[in-house]
Amino acid sequence: MPTATLSREEFIAMGELAKARRKLLVNMFSGTRLKFGRADQLSTGKQLLSTGKKIKTSTEKLVKGGKTASKVVSLPGMKDAVADFMVQCADVDGIDDIIEALSGEVLANLVAEITPVLGVVTSSVKLVKAGKAVAEDGYNLYKSSDYKQGFRLGDPSAAAEAIQAIIKRDLARHSIQLGQQSVATGTKIAGLFADFGTATTAAIGAANALASLGLQLFSLGLDIKDLRAGNKRLATPNTLDLTVFNECPVLGCYLLTCSDTSSVANMFVADIGLPGWMDRVEAMKKKQMDPMLKIASKNIQSSRLQLEGLSSDKGTHVKKGFFAGIKSTALKRVGLA
C-alpha cells in the first residue's frame, strides 16, 4: 500500500508493533552467546588426534626406525612452525583461537604427536609453504569467499530465496568429504618430503595425512570465524536482523527458529498490520518461510556451534492476540478506538 494512503492511526499502530517486536527480539537474545558444543568439541578433537597419529605413523616410515625422531622433540623452531602451520590452515588470527575451539589439552597432545616426526623429515620453511597451499585448497573446496554472499534487504520474496541459498550452502559444508581432496592437496605438498623421495608410498601417505589435518583445521576455522562474527552481533541484540546471515548463518537460523511467526514474517514483510498484509504473509509462508525454517533447524543441528543462554522464559513465542492487543492499546492512547 502506498505511503500516501496511510492514515494516522495506521502509522501509530505500525510504530507500536515494530517496537513490540524489537523488544521481544532483544529479550530473546540478550545475554546469549555462541560457543562450541561440548560433544562436537570432543568429536573434533578426537578426529584431529586420529589424523595426527596417521601423520606420525606415515612419517616414521620415511626414516629408519623411530629413534631419530625421538631425539628432535625440542628441535629449534619446529614446534612454533607446527603451530604456525595450524594457524595458517585454520586461517585464524592466532593459536588461541584454535585452543578455544578444541581445548589446550587436545592442541598440546596434537602438537606433541606430530612435531618430533615432522622435525626429522621436513623444515619449518617448507611447512609454512604447505600451510599456505592447504589454506588455498580449503578456500576453493568450501567456496568460503561466496558462501555467505548474495543477500540484501529489499524485496521480501528475493530476500527469502537468498537466505535459503545461504543456509543450503552452510549445510553443504558440514557434509563435505575431505578424503578425495586430501589426496589432491597431499600431492601439492609432497615436496615437504623431497629428501626422502616424494614418489614413495610412505611420502605420499605422510603428505596426504598432513593435508587431511590441514583441511580439517580449515573447516574448524570457518566455525571459529562464524563464532566471532555471531558473538559480535549478539553483543548488541537490538541490531539483529536478517543481515546477520551475511556474517554468521547459524545465528541467522537461531534468529528465525526462536522467534514467533509474526516476528519472522515482519523481517520480510515490513508492512504487517496494514490492510492486506495477511495475504502477503500467507503467500510467502507455504512457499518460502516453512521450507526455510525447516532447513534452518537442520543447519542448527548440523553445526558445531550452539547458542548458550536461551531459556524458556525468554522465548518470543507470545500468546495469540498479543500483537492485536498492542495495536488496540496504541489506538486507545490517541482516542481512535
Disulfide bonds with the S-S distance in Angstrom:
none
